[in-house]
Amino acid sequence: MTATMNPYALIRRIIVAALTGTLPDEYREDSVNILTQAMNAPDDDIRALAIMGLNELGASPPVILPALTDATHDCNDQVRRRAVRSLGDMGLAALPSLPHVICALRDPSTTVRMEAMAALGRFGTDAEPAIPDLVSLLGHEDMRVRTVAGSTLKKIGRATIPYLADALTDPDAILRERAAALLGRLRVKDEQILEALLEVACADYDEDVRQAARGALELIQA
């Protein structure tokens, strides 16, 4: 396989071969090298396409992880989004990139933040360092972000409980409401948490928050 043809055409050819299972094994290593090098190309589309190609090739994580991790800080939204998604697709093999995926939670692009949350959900309990950032997103103005953040926290599991309990006293009513609801979904049967939810259910000034706390208590008791 030659790297002298048009980069876009070459990368597209590699992707098609990977998708259709027609890429000869003897070309696989060269293909990975070509795609990895293409991630430094000045053209945004070529960099984004190269990430897609690496994902389809299923290359060894240690080989492609550094390039994908660097791409989470690319200047182009599409490149960052695809890089974060690819890291999520790699699952726990991409765990060394965790600090960079957490950083993507603060990306200016909503789609990148959504991909980061999805990736963290695939890391499961190993994504515990991301909990503070995810809890803060429970109060995000975009309902999609709030929903995905809650789903990701649920996948991380019980390590989220102390942070959610603290969020019950946050000044942001939406954050308090989402924290209460999530504690209910986690079925937290801890006396201190139950007392905190009871306090919120009775005394919070916001009706939606009180209702969420009542619902959480019902789920836990059930």
C-alpha contacts under 8 A as a table, 3 or more apart, distances in Angstrom:
res1	aa1	res2	aa2	distance
1	M	27	Y	6.63
1	M	30	D	7.44
1	M	31	S	7.95
2	T	5	M	6.92
3	A	6	N	7.99
3	A	7	P	7.30
3	A	10	L	7.12
3	A	34	I	7.07
4	T	7	P	7.72
5	M	9	A	7.17
5	M	10	L	6.32
6	N	9	A	5.32
6	N	10	L	6.10
7	P	10	L	5.05
7	P	11	I	6.08
7	P	38	A	7.73
7	P	46	I	7.37
8	Y	11	I	5.33
8	Y	12	R	6.11
8	Y	46	I	5.97
9	A	12	R	5.12
9	A	13	R	6.06
10	L	13	R	5.05
10	L	14	I	6.31
11	I	14	I	5.09
11	I	15	I	6.26
11	I	34	I	7.94
11	I	35	L	6.84
11	I	46	I	7.84
11	I	49	L	7.09
11	I	50	A	6.48
11	I	53	G	7.07
12	R	15	I	5.11
12	R	16	V	6.18
12	R	49	L	7.55
12	R	53	G	7.88
13	R	16	V	5.21
13	R	17	A	6.19
14	I	17	A	5.13
14	I	18	A	6.13
14	I	23	L	7.28
14	I	31	S	6.77
14	I	53	G	6.96
15	I	18	A	5.02
15	I	19	L	6.07
15	I	52	M	7.64
15	I	53	G	5.03
15	I	56	E	6.80
15	I	57	L	7.62
16	V	19	L	5.10
16	V	20	T	6.09
17	A	20	T	5.25
17	A	21	G	5.81
17	A	22	T	4.83
17	A	23	L	4.74
18	A	21	G	5.16
18	A	22	T	6.44
18	A	23	L	5.62
18	A	53	G	7.78
18	A	56	E	6.13
18	A	57	L	5.72
19	L	22	T	7.85
19	L	56	E	6.65
20	T	23	L	7.88
23	L	27	Y	6.79
23	L	28	R	6.97
24	P	27	Y	5.48
24	P	28	R	6.75
25	D	28	R	5.22
25	D	29	E	7.96
26	E	29	E	7.06
26	E	30	D	7.98
27	Y	30	D	5.33
27	Y	31	S	5.99
28	R	31	S	4.99
28	R	32	V	6.27
28	R	57	L	7.80
29	E	32	V	5.17
29	E	33	N	6.34
30	D	33	N	5.09
30	D	34	I	6.14
31	S	34	I	5.06
31	S	35	L	6.14
32	V	35	L	5.19
32	V	36	T	6.00
32	V	54	L	6.57
32	V	57	L	7.66
32	V	59	A	6.94
33	N	36	T	5.10
33	N	37	Q	6.12
34	I	37	Q	5.26
34	I	38	A	6.11
35	L	38	A	4.91
35	L	39	M	6.54
35	L	50	A	5.00
35	L	51	I	7.35
35	L	53	G	6.86
35	L	54	L	6.56
36	T	39	M	5.42
36	T	40	N	7.73
36	T	50	A	7.06
36	T	54	L	7.70
36	T	64	I	7.09
36	T	67	A	6.65
37	Q	40	N	5.79
37	Q	41	A	7.39
38	A	41	A	5.08
38	A	46	I	6.68
38	A	47	R	5.97
38	A	50	A	6.09
39	M	46	I	7.26
39	M	47	R	4.48
39	M	48	A	7.57
39	M	50	A	6.03
39	M	51	I	7.18
39	M	67	A	7.29
39	M	71	A	7.68
40	N	47	R	6.81
41	A	44	D	7.51
41	A	46	I	6.65
41	A	47	R	6.13
42	P	47	R	7.86
43	D	46	I	5.42
43	D	47	R	6.52
44	D	47	R	5.26
44	D	48	A	6.26
44	D	76	N	6.61
44	D	79	V	7.17
45	D	48	A	5.13
45	D	49	L	6.00
46	I	49	L	5.06
46	I	50	A	5.99
47	R	50	A	5.08
47	R	51	I	6.51
47	R	79	V	6.50
48	A	51	I	5.37
48	A	52	M	6.58
48	A	78	Q	6.49
48	A	79	V	4.66
48	A	82	R	6.74
49	L	52	M	5.05
49	L	53	G	6.25
50	A	53	G	4.99
50	A	54	L	6.28
51	I	54	L	5.15
51	I	55	N	6.24
51	I	68	L	7.38
51	I	79	V	7.63
51	I	82	R	6.60
51	I	83	A	6.42
51	I	86	S	7.56
52	M	55	N	5.14
52	M	56	E	6.31
52	M	82	R	7.09
52	M	86	S	7.89
53	G	56	E	5.13
53	G	57	L	6.13
54	L	57	L	5.12
54	L	58	G	6.41
54	L	59	A	6.35
54	L	64	I	7.60
55	N	58	G	5.47
55	N	59	A	7.28
55	N	86	S	6.06
59	A	63	V	7.11
59	A	64	I	6.85
60	S	63	V	5.45
60	S	64	I	6.70
61	P	64	I	5.40
61	P	65	L	5.37
61	P	90	M	7.45
61	P	93	A	6.43
61	P	94	A	7.13
62	P	65	L	5.47
62	P	66	P	7.53
63	V	66	P	7.32
64	I	67	A	5.49
64	I	68	L	6.25
65	L	68	L	5.17
65	L	69	T	5.94
65	L	87	L	7.84
65	L	94	A	6.86
65	L	97	S	7.70
66	P	69	T	5.13
66	P	70	D	6.20
67	A	70	D	5.21
67	A	71	A	6.22
68	L	71	A	4.96
68	L	72	T	6.66
68	L	83	A	5.40
68	L	84	V	7.69
68	L	86	S	7.60
68	L	87	L	7.13
69	T	72	T	5.46
69	T	73	H	7.74
69	T	83	A	7.18
69	T	84	V	7.96
69	T	87	L	7.87
69	T	97	S	6.04
69	T	100	H	6.80
70	D	73	H	5.82
70	D	74	D	7.11
71	A	74	D	4.90
71	A	79	V	6.63
71	A	80	R	5.79
71	A	83	A	5.80
72	T	79	V	7.43
72	T	80	R	4.52
72	T	81	R	7.39
72	T	83	A	5.62
72	T	84	V	6.08
72	T	100	H	6.90
72	T	101	V	7.52
72	T	104	A	7.15
73	H	80	R	6.36
74	D	77	D	7.46
74	D	79	V	6.41
74	D	80	R	5.72
75	C	79	V	7.89
75	C	80	R	7.75
76	N	79	V	5.40
76	N	80	R	6.37
77	D	80	R	5.20
77	D	81	R	6.06
77	D	109	S	6.66
77	D	112	V	7.16
78	Q	81	R	5.07
78	Q	82	R	6.18
79	V	82	R	5.29
79	V	83	A	6.08
80	R	83	A	5.08
80	R	84	V	6.17
80	R	112	V	6.61
81	R	84	V	5.34
81	R	85	R	6.17
81	R	111	T	6.72
81	R	112	V	4.67
81	R	115	E	6.50
82	R	85	R	5.01
82	R	86	S	6.05
83	A	86	S	5.14
83	A	87	L	6.30
84	V	87	L	5.11
84	V	88	G	6.30
84	V	101	V	6.65
84	V	104	A	7.86
84	V	112	V	7.25
84	V	115	E	6.17
84	V	116	A	5.97
84	V	119	A	7.02
85	R	88	G	5.04
85	R	89	D	6.23
85	R	115	E	5.64
85	R	116	A	7.21
85	R	118	A	7.86
85	R	119	A	6.51
86	S	89	D	4.94
86	S	90	M	6.35
87	L	90	M	5.14
87	L	91	G	6.80
87	L	94	A	5.60
87	L	97	S	7.77
87	L	119	A	6.78
88	G	91	G	5.28
88	G	94	A	7.23
88	G	115	E	7.95
88	G	116	A	7.73
88	G	118	A	6.94
88	G	119	A	3.85
88	G	120	L	7.04
88	G	122	R	6.27
88	G	123	F	7.65
89	D	119	A	7.24
89	D	122	R	7.90
90	M	93	A	5.65
90	M	94	A	5.68
91	G	94	A	5.80
91	G	95	L	7.33
91	G	119	A	7.50
91	G	122	R	5.71
91	G	123	F	5.91
92	L	95	L	5.04
92	L	122	R	7.53
92	L	123	F	5.61
93	A	96	P	7.67
94	A	97	S	5.63
94	A	98	L	7.29
95	L	98	L	5.20
95	L	123	F	7.14
95	L	126	D	7.88
96	P	99	P	7.70
97	S	100	H	5.44
97	S	101	V	6.40
98	L	101	V	5.08
98	L	102	I	6.14
98	L	120	L	7.98
98	L	127	A	7.32
99	P	102	I	5.09
99	P	103	C	6.19
100	H	103	C	4.89
100	H	104	A	6.33
101	V	104	A	4.96
101	V	105	L	6.87
101	V	116	A	5.64
101	V	119	A	7.59
101	V	120	L	7.42
102	I	105	L	5.35
102	I	106	R	7.71
102	I	116	A	7.04
102	I	120	L	7.96
102	I	130	A	5.80
102	I	133	D	7.63
103	C	106	R	5.75
103	C	107	D	7.10
104	A	107	D	4.85
104	A	112	V	6.60
104	A	113	R	5.80
104	A	116	A	5.87
105	L	112	V	7.51
105	L	113	R	4.66
105	L	114	M	7.70
105	L	116	A	5.88
105	L	117	M	6.97
105	L	133	D	7.20
105	L	134	L	7.80
106	R	113	R	6.66
107	D	110	T	7.22
107	D	112	V	6.39
107	D	113	R	5.90
108	P	112	V	7.93
108	P	113	R	7.92
109	S	112	V	5.35
109	S	113	R	6.46
110	T	113	R	5.06
110	T	114	M	6.15
110	T	145	V	7.92
111	T	114	M	5.04
111	T	115	E	6.23
112	V	115	E	5.11
112	V	116	A	6.15
113	R	116	A	4.99
113	R	117	M	6.32
114	M	117	M	5.20
114	M	118	A	6.30
114	M	145	V	6.67
114	M	148	V	7.18
115	E	118	A	5.02
115	E	119	A	6.12
116	A	119	A	5.07
116	A	120	L	6.20
117	M	120	L	5.09
117	M	121	G	6.22
117	M	134	L	7.87
117	M	148	V	6.82
117	M	149	A	6.39
117	M	152	T	6.24
118	A	121	G	5.09
118	A	122	R	6.61
118	A	148	V	7.56
118	A	152	T	6.86
119	A	122	R	5.20
119	A	123	F	6.62
120	L	123	F	4.98
120	L	124	G	6.60
120	L	127	A	5.80
120	L	130	A	7.79
120	L	152	T	6.81
121	G	124	G	5.21
121	G	127	A	7.53
121	G	151	S	7.80
121	G	152	T	4.75
121	G	153	L	7.49
121	G	155	K	5.72
121	G	156	I	6.69
123	F	126	D	5.58
123	F	127	A	5.55
123	F	156	I	7.89
124	G	127	A	5.75
124	G	155	K	5.57
124	G	156	I	4.65
124	G	157	G	7.70
125	T	128	E	5.87
125	T	155	K	7.22
125	T	156	I	4.39
125	T	157	G	6.42
125	T	159	A	7.70
126	D	129	P	7.87
126	D	156	I	7.40
127	A	130	A	5.64
127	A	131	I	7.38
127	A	156	I	6.50
128	E	131	I	5.47
128	E	156	I	6.63
128	E	159	A	6.73
128	E	160	T	7.61
129	P	132	P	7.35
130	A	133	D	5.63
130	A	134	L	6.21
131	I	134	L	5.04
131	I	135	V	6.01
131	I	153	L	6.97
131	I	160	T	6.31
131	I	163	Y	7.50
132	P	135	V	5.21
132	P	136	S	6.35
132	P	163	Y	6.93
133	D	136	S	5.24
133	D	137	L	6.50
134	L	137	L	5.08
134	L	138	L	6.79
134	L	149	A	5.65
134	L	150	G	7.77
134	L	152	T	7.85
134	L	153	L	6.94
135	V	138	L	5.31
135	V	139	G	7.82
135	V	149	A	7.25
135	V	150	G	7.82
135	V	153	L	7.68
135	V	163	Y	7.18
135	V	164	L	6.98
135	V	167	A	7.71
135	V	175	L	7.91
135	V	179	A	7.80
136	S	139	G	6.02
136	S	140	H	7.42
136	S	175	L	7.37
137	L	140	H	4.95
137	L	145	V	6.84
137	L	146	R	5.91
137	L	149	A	6.22
138	L	145	V	7.47
138	L	146	R	4.53
138	L	147	T	7.46
138	L	149	A	6.08
138	L	150	G	6.52
138	L	174	I	7.39
138	L	175	L	5.31
138	L	178	R	6.11
138	L	179	A	7.34
139	G	146	R	6.39
139	G	172	D	6.87
139	G	173	A	7.94
139	G	174	I	5.23
139	G	175	L	4.22
139	G	178	R	7.50
140	H	143	M	7.07
140	H	145	V	6.47
140	H	146	R	5.76
141	E	145	V	7.93
141	E	146	R	7.76
142	D	145	V	5.40
142	D	146	R	6.51
143	M	146	R	5.02
143	M	147	T	6.08
144	R	147	T	5.12
144	R	148	V	6.18
145	V	148	V	5.31
145	V	149	A	5.97
146	R	149	A	5.16
146	R	150	G	6.21
147	T	150	G	5.22
147	T	151	S	6.31
148	V	151	S	4.98
148	V	152	T	6.08
149	A	152	T	5.12
149	A	153	L	6.19
150	G	153	L	5.15
150	G	154	K	6.24
150	G	178	R	7.59
150	G	182	L	6.80
151	S	154	K	5.14
151	S	155	K	6.44
152	T	155	K	5.11
152	T	156	I	6.41
153	L	156	I	5.06
153	L	157	G	6.39
153	L	160	T	6.54
154	K	157	G	5.07
154	K	158	R	7.93
154	K	160	T	7.89
154	K	182	L	7.40
154	K	185	R	7.91
154	K	186	L	6.83
156	I	159	A	6.97
156	I	160	T	7.07
157	G	160	T	6.09
157	G	161	I	7.93
157	G	186	L	7.49
158	R	161	I	5.45
158	R	186	L	7.43
159	A	162	P	7.14
160	T	163	Y	5.51
160	T	164	L	6.19
161	I	164	L	5.11
161	I	165	A	6.08
161	I	183	L	7.00
161	I	188	V	7.80
162	P	165	A	5.05
162	P	166	D	6.28
163	Y	166	D	5.14
163	Y	167	A	6.27
164	L	167	A	4.90
164	L	168	L	6.60
164	L	179	A	5.20
164	L	180	A	7.42
164	L	182	L	7.85
164	L	183	L	7.01
165	A	168	L	5.38
165	A	169	T	7.88
165	A	179	A	7.27
165	A	180	A	7.90
165	A	183	L	7.96
165	A	193	I	6.67
165	A	196	A	7.43
166	D	169	T	6.05
166	D	170	D	7.21
167	A	170	D	4.95
167	A	175	L	6.71
167	A	176	R	5.72
167	A	179	A	6.20
168	L	175	L	7.64
168	L	176	R	4.66
168	L	177	E	7.64
168	L	179	A	6.30
168	L	180	A	6.61
168	L	196	A	7.71
168	L	197	L	7.90
168	L	200	V	7.41
169	T	176	R	6.68
170	D	173	A	7.27
170	D	175	L	6.93
170	D	176	R	6.14
171	P	176	R	7.88
172	D	175	L	5.33
172	D	176	R	6.40
173	A	176	R	5.03
173	A	177	E	6.08
173	A	206	D	6.88
173	A	209	V	6.65
174	I	177	E	5.07
174	I	178	R	6.18
174	I	209	V	7.54
175	L	178	R	5.22
175	L	179	A	6.03
176	R	179	A	5.14
176	R	180	A	6.14
176	R	209	V	6.32
177	E	180	A	5.29
177	E	181	A	6.26
177	E	208	D	6.63
177	E	209	V	4.38
177	E	210	R	7.72
177	E	212	A	5.69
177	E	213	A	7.32
178	R	181	A	5.11
178	R	182	L	6.08
178	R	212	A	7.57
179	A	182	L	5.16
179	A	183	L	6.21
180	A	183	L	5.22
180	A	184	G	6.49
180	A	197	L	6.91
180	A	209	V	7.49
180	A	212	A	5.87
180	A	213	A	5.18
180	A	216	A	6.29
181	A	184	G	5.18
181	A	185	R	6.42
181	A	212	A	5.33
181	A	213	A	6.47
181	A	215	G	7.03
181	A	216	A	5.43
182	L	185	R	4.92
182	L	186	L	6.15
182	L	216	A	7.58
183	L	186	L	5.08
183	L	187	R	6.40
183	L	188	V	6.01
183	L	216	A	6.46
184	G	187	R	5.09
184	G	188	V	6.54
184	G	213	A	7.85
184	G	215	G	7.11
184	G	216	A	3.71
184	G	217	L	6.34
184	G	218	E	7.79
184	G	219	L	5.57
184	G	220	I	5.79
185	R	188	V	7.99
185	R	216	A	6.97
185	R	219	L	6.97
185	R	220	I	7.87
187	R	216	A	8.00
187	R	219	L	6.66
187	R	220	I	4.80
188	V	193	I	7.16
188	V	194	L	7.86
188	V	220	I	6.44
189	K	193	I	7.38
189	K	194	L	6.98
189	K	220	I	6.54
190	D	193	I	5.25
190	D	194	L	6.07
191	E	194	L	5.04
191	E	195	E	6.11
192	Q	195	E	5.10
192	Q	196	A	6.16
193	I	196	A	4.99
193	I	197	L	6.13
194	L	197	L	5.12
194	L	198	L	6.06
194	L	217	L	7.19
195	E	198	L	4.99
195	E	199	E	6.15
196	A	199	E	5.10
196	A	200	V	6.31
197	L	200	V	5.04
197	L	201	A	5.98
197	L	213	A	5.48
197	L	214	R	7.58
197	L	216	A	7.66
197	L	217	L	7.00
198	L	201	A	4.96
198	L	202	C	6.21
198	L	213	A	7.08
198	L	214	R	7.50
198	L	217	L	7.56
199	E	202	C	5.32
199	E	203	A	5.74
199	E	204	D	7.48
200	V	203	A	5.28
200	V	204	D	4.92
200	V	209	V	7.31
200	V	210	R	5.86
200	V	213	A	6.25
201	A	204	D	6.47
201	A	209	V	7.31
201	A	210	R	4.18
201	A	211	Q	6.62
201	A	212	A	7.65
201	A	213	A	4.97
201	A	214	R	5.46
202	C	210	R	6.60
203	A	210	R	7.50
204	D	207	E	7.39
204	D	209	V	6.73
204	D	210	R	5.91
205	Y	209	V	7.98
205	Y	210	R	7.78
206	D	209	V	5.36
206	D	210	R	6.35
207	E	210	R	5.05
207	E	211	Q	6.08
208	D	211	Q	5.07
208	D	212	A	6.14
209	V	212	A	5.06
209	V	213	A	6.24
210	R	213	A	5.16
210	R	214	R	6.25
211	Q	214	R	5.07
211	Q	215	G	6.13
212	A	215	G	5.04
212	A	216	A	6.13
213	A	216	A	4.98
213	A	217	L	6.24
214	R	217	L	5.12
214	R	218	E	6.27
215	G	218	E	5.09
215	G	219	L	6.30
216	A	219	L	5.15
216	A	220	I	6.21
217	L	220	I	5.10
217	L	221	Q	6.02
218	E	221	Q	5.18
218	E	222	A	5.99
219	L	222	A	5.14
